Amino acid sequence: MTIPTLPSAPQFLNWQDVAKLIDYLLPQLRGPYDALLMITRGGIVPGGLIAEALDISYILTAAVQFPEAGQARLAWPHFLQFPEERLLRKKRILIVDDIWVNGRTITAVKGRVAGTGAIPEVAVLHFRPGSNLFRETGPDYYAAITDRFIVYPWEVQRGPDRIDARAPQFN
């Protein structure tokens, strides 16, 4: 089996694009939820927008790290930050990230949440099924399917891995 190659040009989104994705995603969500768990860093902005729209005030975060590229794809995740079990137990949790690329991070978080006895559901803005490592699963809710490398507006021209060299110029 070969994994399809992605287009070389990234797809840059603006804030209006994100607003449309959120508007498409919200009616799919089958709340009420007891808490929203944002996966850092990509899930922070969409998670905040969803939490505000659904009036969810119980907000949690999870940070997961896998070995660098070139190392084993099946390596165990390292949870840099994760809510205590007592904060999740027997709650209905909406897990939010920006994109499901290969599914490793989201699947690790969802599994750990389910292990507490909580009921996890996953929502993302984009789902890339062509690169998904988990053929039998995917996000519960998503706004769009893509095969592109997505650059969200909060990622452009920020941080140590700046993308501004490829960012479009606006006059």
VMD Tcl script that draws the C-alpha trace (Angstrom):
set ca {
  {0.00 0.00 0.00}
  {1.34 3.41 -0.91}
  {0.43 6.62 0.83}
  {-0.67 9.28 -1.67}
  {1.63 12.25 -2.05}
  {0.26 15.59 -1.03}
  {0.19 18.65 -3.26}
  {3.38 20.68 -2.97}
  {1.60 23.99 -2.45}
  {0.05 24.49 0.99}
  {-3.48 25.79 1.37}
  {-3.50 29.02 3.35}
  {-6.72 29.75 5.22}
  {-7.90 33.10 6.49}
  {-10.11 33.84 9.48}
  {-13.25 33.88 7.31}
  {-12.40 30.35 6.11}
  {-12.07 29.22 9.74}
  {-15.40 30.85 10.63}
  {-17.10 28.92 7.80}
  {-15.54 25.65 8.96}
  {-16.70 26.26 12.54}
  {-20.19 27.16 11.29}
  {-20.31 23.88 9.36}
  {-18.99 21.85 12.29}
  {-21.23 23.22 15.08}
  {-24.57 21.73 13.94}
  {-22.96 18.27 13.79}
  {-21.96 18.26 17.46}
  {-24.34 16.26 19.64}
  {-23.94 17.93 23.01}
  {-24.35 18.68 25.74}
  {-20.75 18.08 26.75}
  {-19.42 18.17 30.28}
  {-16.03 19.43 29.12}
  {-13.99 20.36 26.07}
  {-10.42 19.02 25.79}
  {-8.19 20.99 23.41}
  {-5.11 19.31 21.99}
  {-2.25 21.78 21.96}
  {-1.32 23.69 20.00}
  {-3.55 23.25 16.96}
  {-6.74 22.67 18.90}
  {-6.54 25.79 21.04}
  {-8.12 28.25 18.59}
  {-10.88 26.00 17.20}
  {-11.49 24.64 20.70}
  {-11.94 28.13 22.07}
  {-14.33 29.06 19.28}
  {-16.37 25.89 19.78}
  {-16.40 26.29 23.57}
  {-17.69 29.84 23.22}
  {-20.36 28.86 20.66}
  {-21.58 25.89 22.77}
  {-21.21 27.75 26.07}
  {-18.82 25.15 27.48}
  {-16.91 26.63 30.40}
  {-15.09 23.49 31.58}
  {-11.99 23.62 29.36}
  {-9.03 21.23 29.54}
  {-5.83 20.82 27.53}
  {-3.64 17.92 26.48}
  {-0.16 18.07 24.99}
  {1.29 14.98 23.32}
  {4.71 14.38 21.83}
  {5.89 11.57 19.58}
  {9.49 10.84 18.58}
  {10.90 12.96 15.77}
  {10.42 11.93 12.16}
  {12.53 8.99 11.08}
  {11.93 7.09 14.32}
  {9.41 4.31 14.77}
  {5.89 5.27 13.67}
  {4.42 3.00 16.30}
  {6.26 4.59 19.23}
  {4.32 5.29 22.42}
  {3.24 8.89 22.96}
  {4.69 11.05 25.69}
  {1.97 13.09 27.39}
  {3.54 16.43 28.26}
  {0.29 17.64 29.79}
  {-2.95 15.77 30.48}
  {-5.90 16.34 32.84}
  {-6.09 14.28 36.00}
  {-8.35 11.25 35.73}
  {-10.79 12.64 38.30}
  {-11.48 15.62 35.99}
  {-12.59 13.30 33.17}
  {-14.19 10.30 34.86}
  {-17.78 9.61 33.75}
  {-17.97 12.87 31.79}
  {-18.89 13.44 28.17}
  {-15.77 15.02 26.65}
  {-15.45 16.81 23.30}
  {-11.84 16.52 22.10}
  {-10.87 19.25 19.60}
  {-7.89 19.61 17.27}
  {-7.39 21.52 14.05}
  {-6.62 18.61 11.70}
  {-6.55 14.80 11.74}
  {-3.52 13.97 9.62}
  {-2.32 10.52 10.65}
  {-4.46 10.19 13.76}
  {-1.71 9.26 16.22}
  {-2.08 12.21 18.57}
  {-5.87 12.33 18.58}
  {-6.19 8.55 18.92}
  {-3.77 8.57 21.87}
  {-5.74 11.33 23.60}
  {-9.11 9.72 22.88}
  {-7.88 6.36 24.19}
  {-6.56 7.88 27.39}
  {-9.81 9.81 27.93}
  {-11.87 6.65 27.34}
  {-9.62 4.81 29.80}
  {-10.92 7.06 32.58}
  {-14.50 5.94 31.98}
  {-15.36 9.14 30.11}
  {-17.23 9.26 26.81}
  {-14.94 10.97 24.27}
  {-15.96 12.42 20.91}
  {-13.50 14.01 18.48}
  {-14.07 17.13 16.37}
  {-11.58 18.58 13.89}
  {-11.71 21.25 11.22}
  {-10.01 19.05 8.59}
  {-9.74 15.30 8.09}
  {-7.04 13.85 5.81}
  {-8.14 10.23 5.28}
  {-5.35 9.56 2.78}
  {-2.69 9.82 5.49}
  {-4.74 8.28 8.32}
  {-2.88 5.40 10.01}
  {-6.09 4.08 11.58}
  {-8.19 2.78 8.70}
  {-11.07 1.72 10.95}
  {-11.50 5.08 12.64}
  {-11.44 8.81 12.13}
  {-12.89 11.88 13.77}
  {-16.49 11.76 14.93}
  {-17.07 15.21 13.44}
  {-15.18 17.23 10.83}
  {-15.87 20.28 8.72}
  {-13.91 19.31 5.60}
  {-11.96 16.49 3.98}
  {-8.66 17.41 2.40}
  {-5.46 16.02 0.96}
  {-3.67 19.37 1.31}
  {-1.15 20.72 3.79}
  {-3.29 23.27 5.63}
  {-1.87 26.47 7.08}
  {-4.28 28.08 9.52}
  {-4.24 31.86 10.08}
  {-2.83 31.45 13.59}
  {0.21 29.61 12.16}
  {1.37 32.16 9.60}
  {4.36 34.38 10.50}
  {4.59 33.15 14.09}
  {6.92 31.07 16.17}
  {10.31 29.49 15.56}
  {9.09 27.59 12.48}
  {7.79 30.65 10.64}
  {5.93 29.98 7.44}
  {6.07 33.59 6.21}
  {8.43 32.75 3.32}
  {5.59 30.86 1.65}
  {2.78 33.10 2.85}
  {0.86 35.03 0.19}
  {1.47 38.78 0.08}
  {-1.58 41.01 0.53}
  {-1.60 44.58 -0.74}
}
mol new
graphics top color blue
foreach p $ca { graphics top sphere $p radius 0.5 }
foreach p [lrange $ca 0 end-1] q [lrange $ca 1 end] { graphics top cylinder $p $q radius 0.2 }
display resetview
